[in-house]
Amino acid sequence: MIYTVSAAGSLELTGHAGVDEELADQWRHVPPLSGVAALEAIAARHAVWLEDPAEDARRYLLIGNPPERWPSRAWIPVPSDGLARAAVGFLRSRPGPFDADMRALLSQAVRLCGALLGAFGRTGGAGPEGVVAPGVVEQVQRILDVLSGPAVLLTPLRSTTGEIEDYRIDAAAPESVDVAGRRGKELIGRKILETYPTVAGTALWDGYQDTLATGAVYEGEPFRYQEVGAGFPHESVYSVRATRLGERLVVSWIRHDTSEREIRRLADMQRLGNLGWAGWNLTTDRVVWSDQVYAIFDRDAALGPIGLEELPRYVLPEDQPGIGAAVRRLLRLGHAVNQSFRITTADGVRHLRIVVEAQTDAGGTPVEVHGFFQDVTALRDAELALRESERAVLVQRGMLQAERALAARLQATLLPISEQSLELAGLCVGVACTPADSGVNVGGDWYSAIELPDKSALFVVGDVAGHGLAAVGTMAQLRFTAKGMAITGSALIDVLRRLNNLLLHTDSEPSATATMVIGRYEPERRRLTWARAGHLPPLLIRGGRARFLPQPDGCLLGAARDSAYKQAVIDLLPGDRLLLYTDGLVEEPGEDIDLGLDRLAKDALRLLREGVGEELARTLAGRRLANRDDICVLDIHVPDEA
């Protein structure tokens, strides 16, 4: 078969021998698509030897029906002074590679006939000025009908000014599909902006126009295209090739295999959830673990996975009876397992969970087991820390009694508000806490102001998202845990880090989040060390001026794993006031938060000039209208030396 390249870049069958006319007609016009061996030989100017039918079929479009009719093929470009414009194809009925002598013979034959073959020139596929002959659409459709990949023939639709407004699909390969699921010839007559509506204005759209204008082949970089099916967006990655055919475009594309992305997503899911899948074939004794299971067991992958019957040997002695009995029930009766156990690793004891089920044969005998392992050590540590903090609070404060009434008394019990200012470490501290609603629907705003064993003072203001008993429960956990850790001497940033882990591992739907500001005041130096977790900045009033303190880094509690927190230090002066508050004091719906902060600073200065310093916290909280949110305020005052 002898092919030449037309001005539009398509292949035209110039001559053939040993090929029946029906097949020749079917392959007489080949659009400039990827995966055409003859076109590759001409473009690269070197021979393409196809000697492995199975492998070649995955890469190239093979001529013939069936293509195994010629198990070995050679496509050799015709030499010329300039660019190669023709290629000769030898289709051989004998399988196996072309030996060196045969390759040399075929190459010499093509070179010997080069002058004659070059004289054929271009075939009559295109008319004057590149206009496609009338029957080209039918001819292109016949070629596309036998393609194994997606491809379409596009006709530009122009406005009265000559600008391209859209493209019409005039021919389509069977595997072409649009976002609505229409395939093959169902696409014929439809417009590109109907089938792929978001390509307008993209680099692909510009590439189409450039190819029509210059004739240069467009081969774009892989790009992401977001489709919407069943109301949900789905992102795919495509590579597109466009070639001019007269005044039309032949466009083919490849949708890249998504298996690699899915594998990465599965690996990320296992890593983030600290779990890995496993499978045991009880008939062949074949065991398969994902990489994350090896990481959970701290086991070298070279040692291979562990069989189910061996599993109890790797468990702590105290847990061996339970896991052993569960495995026996699984293997004998096919009962599913959801069991916790512990193992020892180089990093210490790990708490694991196994969840597996069995597949049985017709007689009910288990033949295969699959499921997952999960490392729940962090959850167990958080639960232990919570129990320890609860015990500490019970011993030190005696405030958690199971019979205590929950409702209006609950918030008052957890947050006792003094009728007058507190005196702590030489400071006067005013407190105001105003709930958004009365009754059971109490909120999660809270504070702590206590003296520590070293005679320093601890100040905390926090805000748990939401209302109701769940918010109060979370508030109680944070408040008591913070106080317990501070009393035992923990650093402020360690307190925030532990509270963040506590919320992340608390079983609640949805997960609880909270903001918080915490400070420790040393009276000897009048020094306040403070840290924050997503909370609004403290307001310092000094010398008749108000300013908000620069904030150290700190993400809100319960938002992200392994959050880092920093602290800041400020030395207070006699006469200073420091306001710690929750967002209910400054926020208004639809208003920028900076406006609320400016309003707070101005109101505080005005109230002090009016002589209401002793009741500053209560006055600020009482001036808020409608009480849309809970309000909690601490007014920390350094008395004048006089």
Secondary structure in CASP SS format (residue, H / E / C, confidence):
PFRMAT SS
TARGET T0000
AUTHOR 0000-0000-0000
METHOD secondary structure of the structure
MODEL  1
M C 1.00
I E 1.00
Y E 1.00
T E 1.00
V E 1.00
S C 1.00
A C 1.00
A C 1.00
G C 1.00
S C 1.00
L E 1.00
E E 1.00
L E 1.00
T E 1.00
G E 1.00
H C 1.00
A C 1.00
G C 1.00
V C 1.00
D C 1.00
E H 1.00
E H 1.00
L H 1.00
A H 1.00
D H 1.00
Q H 1.00
W C 1.00
R C 1.00
H E 1.00
V E 1.00
P C 1.00
P C 1.00
L C 1.00
S C 1.00
G C 1.00
V C 1.00
A H 1.00
A H 1.00
L H 1.00
E H 1.00
A H 1.00
I H 1.00
A H 1.00
A H 1.00
R C 1.00
H C 1.00
A C 1.00
V E 1.00
W E 1.00
L E 1.00
E C 1.00
D C 1.00
P H 1.00
A H 1.00
E H 1.00
D H 1.00
A H 1.00
R H 1.00
R H 1.00
Y C 1.00
L C 1.00
L C 1.00
I C 1.00
G C 1.00
N C 1.00
P C 1.00
P H 1.00
E H 1.00
R H 1.00
W C 1.00
P C 1.00
S E 1.00
R E 1.00
A E 1.00
W E 1.00
I E 1.00
P E 1.00
V C 1.00
P C 1.00
S C 1.00
D C 1.00
G C 1.00
L C 1.00
A C 1.00
R C 1.00
A E 1.00
A E 1.00
V E 1.00
G E 1.00
F E 1.00
L E 1.00
R E 1.00
S C 1.00
R C 1.00
P C 1.00
G C 1.00
P C 1.00
F C 1.00
D C 1.00
A H 1.00
D H 1.00
M H 1.00
R H 1.00
A H 1.00
L H 1.00
L H 1.00
S H 1.00
Q H 1.00
A H 1.00
V H 1.00
R H 1.00
L H 1.00
C C 1.00
G H 1.00
A H 1.00
L H 1.00
L H 1.00
G H 1.00
A H 1.00
F C 1.00
G C 1.00
R C 1.00
T C 1.00
G C 1.00
G C 1.00
A E 1.00
G C 1.00
P H 1.00
E H 1.00
G H 1.00
V C 1.00
V E 1.00
A C 1.00
P C 1.00
G C 1.00
V H 1.00
V H 1.00
E H 1.00
Q H 1.00
V H 1.00
Q H 1.00
R H 1.00
I H 1.00
L H 1.00
D H 1.00
V C 1.00
L C 1.00
S C 1.00
G C 1.00
P C 1.00
A E 1.00
V E 1.00
L E 1.00
L E 1.00
T E 1.00
P E 1.00
L E 1.00
R E 1.00
S C 1.00
T C 1.00
T C 1.00
G C 1.00
E C 1.00
I E 1.00
E E 1.00
D E 1.00
Y E 1.00
R E 1.00
I E 1.00
D E 1.00
A E 1.00
A E 1.00
A C 1.00
P C 1.00
E C 1.00
S C 1.00
V E 1.00
D C 1.00
V C 1.00
A C 1.00
G C 1.00
R C 1.00
R E 1.00
G H 1.00
K H 1.00
E H 1.00
L H 1.00
I C 1.00
G C 1.00
R C 1.00
K E 1.00
I H 1.00
L H 1.00
E H 1.00
T H 1.00
Y C 1.00
P C 1.00
T C 1.00
V C 1.00
A C 1.00
G C 1.00
T C 1.00
A H 1.00
L H 1.00
W H 1.00
D H 1.00
G H 1.00
Y H 1.00
Q H 1.00
D H 1.00
T H 1.00
L H 1.00
A H 1.00
T H 1.00
G C 1.00
A C 1.00
V C 1.00
Y E 1.00
E E 1.00
G C 1.00
E C 1.00
P C 1.00
F E 1.00
R E 1.00
Y E 1.00
Q E 1.00
E E 1.00
V E 1.00
G E 1.00
A C 1.00
G C 1.00
F E 1.00
P E 1.00
H E 1.00
E E 1.00
S E 1.00
V E 1.00
Y E 1.00
S E 1.00
V E 1.00
R E 1.00
A E 1.00
T E 1.00
R E 1.00
L E 1.00
G C 1.00
E C 1.00
R E 1.00
L E 1.00
V E 1.00
V E 1.00
S E 1.00
W E 1.00
I E 1.00
R E 1.00
H C 1.00
D C 1.00
T C 1.00
S H 1.00
E H 1.00
R H 1.00
E H 1.00
I H 1.00
R H 1.00
R H 1.00
L H 1.00
A H 1.00
D H 1.00
M H 1.00
Q H 1.00
R H 1.00
L H 1.00
G H 1.00
N C 1.00
L E 1.00
G E 1.00
W E 1.00
A E 1.00
G E 1.00
W E 1.00
N E 1.00
L C 1.00
T C 1.00
T C 1.00
D C 1.00
R E 1.00
V E 1.00
V E 1.00
W E 1.00
S C 1.00
D H 1.00
Q H 1.00
V H 1.00
Y H 1.00
A H 1.00
I H 1.00
F H 1.00
D C 1.00
R C 1.00
D C 1.00
A H 1.00
A H 1.00
L H 1.00
G C 1.00
P C 1.00
I C 1.00
G C 1.00
L C 1.00
E C 1.00
E C 1.00
L H 1.00
P H 1.00
R H 1.00
Y H 1.00
V C 1.00
L C 1.00
P H 1.00
E H 1.00
D H 1.00
Q H 1.00
P H 1.00
G H 1.00
I H 1.00
G H 1.00
A H 1.00
A H 1.00
V H 1.00
R H 1.00
R H 1.00
L H 1.00
L H 1.00
R H 1.00
L H 1.00
G C 1.00
H C 1.00
A C 1.00
V E 1.00
N E 1.00
Q E 1.00
S E 1.00
F E 1.00
R E 1.00
I E 1.00
T E 1.00
T E 1.00
A C 1.00
D C 1.00
G E 1.00
V E 1.00
R E 1.00
H E 1.00
L E 1.00
R E 1.00
I E 1.00
V E 1.00
V E 1.00
E E 1.00
A E 1.00
Q E 1.00
T E 1.00
D C 1.00
A C 1.00
G C 1.00
G C 1.00
T C 1.00
P E 1.00
V E 1.00
E E 1.00
V E 1.00
H E 1.00
G E 1.00
F E 1.00
F E 1.00
Q E 1.00
D E 1.00
V C 1.00
T H 1.00
A H 1.00
L H 1.00
R H 1.00
D H 1.00
A H 1.00
E H 1.00
L H 1.00
A H 1.00
L H 1.00
R H 1.00
E H 1.00
S H 1.00
E H 1.00
R H 1.00
A H 1.00
V H 1.00
L H 1.00
V H 1.00
Q H 1.00
R C 1.00
G C 1.00
M C 1.00
L C 1.00
Q C 1.00
A C 1.00
E C 1.00
R C 1.00
A C 1.00
L C 1.00
A C 1.00
A H 1.00
R H 1.00
L H 1.00
Q H 1.00
A H 1.00
T H 1.00
L H 1.00
L C 1.00
P C 1.00
I C 1.00
S C 1.00
E C 1.00
Q C 1.00
S C 1.00
L E 1.00
E E 1.00
L E 1.00
A C 1.00
G C 1.00
L E 1.00
C E 1.00
V E 1.00
G E 1.00
V E 1.00
A E 1.00
C E 1.00
T E 1.00
P C 1.00
A C 1.00
D C 1.00
S C 1.00
G C 1.00
V C 1.00
N C 1.00
V C 1.00
G E 1.00
G E 1.00
D E 1.00
W E 1.00
Y E 1.00
S E 1.00
A E 1.00
I E 1.00
E E 1.00
L C 1.00
P C 1.00
D C 1.00
K C 1.00
S C 1.00
A E 1.00
L E 1.00
F E 1.00
V E 1.00
V E 1.00
G E 1.00
D E 1.00
V E 1.00
A E 1.00
G E 1.00
H E 1.00
G C 1.00
L H 1.00
A H 1.00
A H 1.00
V H 1.00
G H 1.00
T H 1.00
M H 1.00
A H 1.00
Q H 1.00
L H 1.00
R H 1.00
F H 1.00
T H 1.00
A H 1.00
K H 1.00
G H 1.00
M H 1.00
A H 1.00
I H 1.00
T C 1.00
G C 1.00
S C 1.00
A C 1.00
L H 1.00
I H 1.00
D H 1.00
V H 1.00
L H 1.00
R H 1.00
R H 1.00
L H 1.00
N H 1.00
N H 1.00
L H 1.00
L H 1.00
L H 1.00
H C 1.00
T C 1.00
D C 1.00
S C 1.00
E C 1.00
P C 1.00
S C 1.00
A C 1.00
T C 1.00
A E 1.00
T E 1.00
M E 1.00
V E 1.00
I E 1.00
G E 1.00
R E 1.00
Y E 1.00
E E 1.00
P C 1.00
E C 1.00
R C 1.00
R C 1.00
R E 1.00
L E 1.00
T E 1.00
W E 1.00
A E 1.00
R E 1.00
A E 1.00
G E 1.00
H C 1.00
L C 1.00
P C 1.00
P C 1.00
L E 1.00
L E 1.00
I E 1.00
R E 1.00
G C 1.00
G C 1.00
R E 1.00
A E 1.00
R E 1.00
F E 1.00
L C 1.00
P C 1.00
Q C 1.00
P C 1.00
D C 1.00
G E 1.00
C C 1.00
L C 1.00
L E 1.00
G C 1.00
A C 1.00
A C 1.00
R C 1.00
D C 1.00
S C 1.00
A C 1.00
Y E 1.00
K C 1.00
Q E 1.00
A E 1.00
V E 1.00
I E 1.00
D E 1.00
L C 1.00
L C 1.00
P C 1.00
G C 1.00
D C 1.00
R E 1.00
L E 1.00
L E 1.00
L E 1.00
Y E 1.00
T C 1.00
D H 1.00
G H 1.00
L H 1.00
V C 1.00
E C 1.00
E C 1.00
P C 1.00
G C 1.00
E C 1.00
D C 1.00
I H 1.00
D H 1.00
L H 1.00
G H 1.00
L H 1.00
D H 1.00
R H 1.00
L H 1.00
A H 1.00
K H 1.00
D H 1.00
A H 1.00
L H 1.00
R H 1.00
L H 1.00
L H 1.00
R H 1.00
E C 1.00
G C 1.00
V C 1.00
G H 1.00
E H 1.00
E H 1.00
L H 1.00
A H 1.00
R H 1.00
T H 1.00
L H 1.00
A H 1.00
G H 1.00
R C 1.00
R C 1.00
L C 1.00
A C 1.00
N C 1.00
R C 1.00
D C 1.00
D C 1.00
I E 1.00
C E 1.00
V E 1.00
L E 1.00
D E 1.00
I E 1.00
H E 1.00
V C 1.00
P C 1.00
D C 1.00
E C 1.00
A C 1.00
END
